[in-house]
Amino acid sequence: MSSRIFQSVILQMKDATKRCFGVADDQGNVIASSDLSMMGYTIEELRSAALESGSEIFTAGGRTCRALTGSGQPYVVFVEGTDELSRSVCIMAAVALGEAKSGYDEKHDAATFVKNIISDNILPGDVYVRAKELHFSADMPRAVFIIRQNSGAEVAVLEFLQTLYPARDKDFVLSMSESDVVVIRELSAGFDSEELEEAAEHMQKSLEEAIGVRCVVGIGSPVMHLRELADRYKEAQTAIEVEQVFDAEKTIVSYESLGIGRIIYQLPTTLCEMFLAEVFKKSPIEALDEDTLYTINKFFENNLNVSETSRKLFVHRNTLVYRLEKIKKLTGLDLREFDHAIVFKVALMVKKYLDTQNIRY
């Protein structure tokens, strides 16, 4: 494929000079040339010359030559003659051919292709066509993970994850920002949610143990087709953002397990303010002191069980009942009733969400 790219550029430049020029591989085989009769010809003097010369101009067998840098496989540009004109043609040809090769590689590189999908930089209709060009399976189940560093931006995170998942044809490790690295993993046919959680935990522990980086891992819903990658990437972002609001201590979070927090996070703040005003008609939630709120949270943690909650709080059962009665008088909600408890739980989450938005109702 490279030979076709090189030949196309050479044909466009051919009329600009009368000198014969072209490209040879590291074995000296001519793969593109302005003189079509040279195609397939081997220039013995150019064997391994690209590796030995670096990016410097050099002469070999009456030709001026220069290696193409950053092109992966070694290639060398050659121009007939060793005078100043040959040198100028060689430099210009090397720049033009190098840029053409880089552009082609970027366009057809699988990792760049995947990054363009999750960044919404490719039309949905083009995804299948491009995947076919790259011999890339479009219907394979995959998982999207976002690894977000808690503080700073450690470059070693990207390199470490690339060594952790070296199968570049199946797994992709992409840098999306200073703090975010995305890992896209191919899944087995019988995968389940536990497999995704285990993979996220493995990434997190490996990073902390190997390079001392603490992070949060967000997991999107499983992907069944490449065109879903962008949506699943956004889900993983949402998972991290929602948990930072409602449970900041949690470091591995799946979009599918967000529950009601996901709904609250997507509500307009004005609607949230109206909801709190309706729930706390008698007195605002700020009327509840820290000890009372702690008691309420413990009551929820123990599934509204009075006996279990009093045991965990190291208080008498009657003391807890008294506190619950006090809450009922202040708010009008009896937390021992399931419907009232749900309303109060949602209200606490809404209040926490508004606090993160610096909004007071």
N, C-alpha and C positions, 0 to 999 in steps of 0.2 A: 504493500500500500504506500510506503514511503517513497518508493521509486516513482509512482504516479504523481505524487505531490511535487517532488523535485522536478520531474520532467515538465509538468505544467508551468512551473515558474520559469524554468530555463527557456522554454519556447517563447514565453512572453518577453524575456530579456535578450533573446537571440539577435534581434535586429539592431540592438544598441551597440553591438561590438562585432568585429570580424574575427575575434579570437575564439578558438574552440575551447569550450569549458564544460565542466560536468561534475558529477559526484561519484565517488567510489566508496565501497565499504572497507572494513579493516583488512580484508584479504586482497585489496587492490582491484576488485571486480567493479567495472563501470556499471552503475545501475541507472544513470541518467546522463544525457549529454546533448549538446547542441548539434553534434555530429552523430546522427543516428547509426552510422556504420560502426561506431565505437561501442555500442551497447553490447554488453556481455564480454567485452575485451578485458583482459587482465593487465594492469600496469604493475609490473613486478616491484618497481621502486616505491610504490605506495603501501606495500604490505606492512601492517602495524604502524605505519607512519603517523596516523592520527593519534595513537596512544602515546607515542614517544615525543611528539612535538607539543602537546597541550593545545593551546589556542593561538600559538605563534605562527606567523607567516614563515614558510620554509620552501626550499626548492628541491625538486626531485625529478631526475630524468628530463631536464629541460622544461619543467613545468613549475609554475608558482602555485603553492598549495596552502590550505588552511583547514584545520579541523573544525567541525561543527560542534560547539559546546552545548551541553544541556539537552542533547537529543537522544539520550539513552544509549542505543547502539552507536559505536564509533563510526562516523562518516567523515570523509575529507573532500573538500572542494578543490578542484584543480583547474588551472588555466594554462593554455599553451603559451610558452615564452617566459622569460625571467626579467623583463624590463619593467619600467615604472608603470606602464599602462597595464601590463599583466597583473601587477600587484594591486592596482586600483580596482580592476575588474574582479579580482579574487575576493577582495574585501567586501565589495558591494554584493557580489553573488552569495558570499557566506552569510551576510546579514539577511538578505532576502530569503534564502533557502532555510536558514535557521528559524526565522519568524514564521514561515509557512508551516514548517514541521511542528513548531510549538503550538501554533493555532490549531492544527489538525489533531494533535495529541490531546489538547485540552477539550476540544469539541467531542472527542470520541472516548475519552478516559472515563471508565465506569464510575470512579469515585466522584469526579466532577459532575457526571450525569446524575448521580444520586443526590448530591448536594443541591443541584439546580431544582430537583423535584421538591425537596423539603423546604426550599426557599421560595417556592412558587415562581421560579424563573423559567418555567417551561410549560407550554400549553398542554393540557391533558390529552389532547388528540395526538400529540407528538411523542408521548411517553412510550407507547407500544412500538411505534416505528423505530425510535432510537434504541430501545431495548433489543429489538431484533437485529439492528445493525451491529450492536455490541455483543451479540450472542448471550444476552442477559435474560434470565428467566423472570418474567413479569408476574407470574401467578404463584410464586413460592411464598409460604407464610414467613413473615419476619416480625421482629420486635424492635421498637424504637426506645432507646434509653437516653436521657439527658443527664450528664454528670456535671453538676454545678459546684464549683469550689466555694467553700464558705468564706474565704478571705483571700484577696490578692488573685494573681494569675500566674500559676506555675506552668511553664512551658513543658516541663518533664511529664506532665499528666498525659498529654497527647502522645508523646513518644512511648510512654509506658504502656498505654492502652493498645497502641499499635503492635507492640511486642506480645501483649496478652492475647490479641486476636489477629494472628498473622495471615489468616486465609483471606487474602484481598479479593478473591473472586466470590466469597460468600459473606464475609463480614466487613463492615466499613466503619472506620473511626475518623470523624470529621470535626475540625475546629470551627465552631460557629460564632464565637465571641471570645473575649478575654477570659471569661469565667466558665463558659459552657463548651463541653465536648459532647458530641452525639455519637453514640454507638448503635449501629444497625446490625442486628444479628439474624442469621437465617435460622428458622426453627424446624424441629423435627415434626413429622406428620402428627404424632399424638401428643403435642405439647399441651400444657395446662398453665394456669395462673401461678402455681407454685414454682414452676420452672423459671418463670420470668423473675419472681421474687428472689429465687436462689441466685440467678445470674447477676441481679443488681447487688445483692449482698456480697457476692464474690468480687465484683468490681470495687465496691466500697472498701472492703477489708484489705484487698490487695494494694490499693492506692495508699491506704493509711500505713500499712506495714512496710511497704517497699520504699516509699518516698515521703512518708509523713504528712500526706495531704488529706484533710478532712473534707468531705463533700456530702451533698444531698443528691439522691438519684431519683429522677422522675421517670415513670414508665407509662407509655401510651398503650392504647388497645392494640391487640395483634393486627398486623397488616396482612391482608389476603391478596392485594394487588399493588403494584408499584405506585399507581396513581393515588393511593390512600396515604402515602408516606407524609405528605404535607399536613394532613389533618391529624395524623397520629403524633407528629412532632409537636403540633400546637397543643395536643392533649397532654403530652409529657410536660410541657411548659406550664400549662394550667395546673397540673397536679402539684408541681413544686410551689407555685404561687399560692394556691389554696391552702396547702398545709402550713405554709409560713404564716398564714393568718390564724388558722384554727388549731394547729398543733405543731408549733415551731420545733419541738424536740424530736419529732419523727424525721428520720433521715432517708427512709426508703418509702416512696409513695406511688401507688398506682392510680391512674385516672379512674379505673373501674371501681375502685374502693373508696372514692371521695364521698359518696353519699350526699346528704343534704347540704354539706358545705359547698359543693359545686354549684348547686342551685342558688344559694344565697350569694355566692361570689359573682354570679352573672346578673343579679337583680340591680335595677337602678337604685341609687342611694336614697332618692326621694321616696321610693316605695318602702324601703327599709325603715326610714324615719316615721312614715305613717303607721307602719305595723307596730313599732315600739310604742308610739303614742296611744294606740288603741289597746295594747296589752296592759300597759302600766297607766291606767286612767287614774287610779287612786293616789299613787305616788310614783315618782320616777325610780328607775332601777338603781340610781345612785344612793337611794335611801337605805339600801342594803349594805351593811358593813362587810369587811373582808372575812370575818369569822363566819358570818351568815352565808356568804357566797361559797366559802370553803365547805360548809356543811351541805349546801345544796349540791355541789359537784360530787361530794362523796356519796350522797344519796343516789345520784344518777349512776355513778360508777358501780354501785351495788344493786342495780336494777330495781330501785324503789323499795328495797327490802329494809324495813325499819330495824329489825333485830340485827341484821348483819352490819348495817351502817353504824348503829350505836356501838357495836363491838369494835369496829375499825376506828371509831372516834374515841374509844375508851370513855364513853359516857353512858349513863343509865338510859334505858329505853324511854322512860317517861320524860327525861330531859330532851331527847331528840323530838319526841312528840310535841313538847311545849314549843320548841324552836320552829317546827313545821306549822304549828298553829299561829305563831307570831308572823311567819312569812305570809300565811293566808290572810291575816288581817291587813298587812301592809300592801299586798298586791292583788288580793281577791282570788288568788290561785292556790288550790290545795294540791300540793305535789304528790300526795298519796293517790290521787285520781289520775289515771293514765292520760286522759285527754288534756288535763291541765298541765301535767308534767311535760307532755310533748310541746305544748305552746311555750312553756317557760324555757325549755331546752333550746328551742329555735330562737327565742328572744335573746338568750344569752349569746348565741352564735352571731346573730344579727348585730348585737351591740359590739361584739369583738371585731366584726368586719368594719363597722362604721368607725371604730377607734383607729383602725389601721389606715382609714381614709382621712383621718383628722377631722371627722364630722361629729358634732354634738347635736342630738335631736332636741 
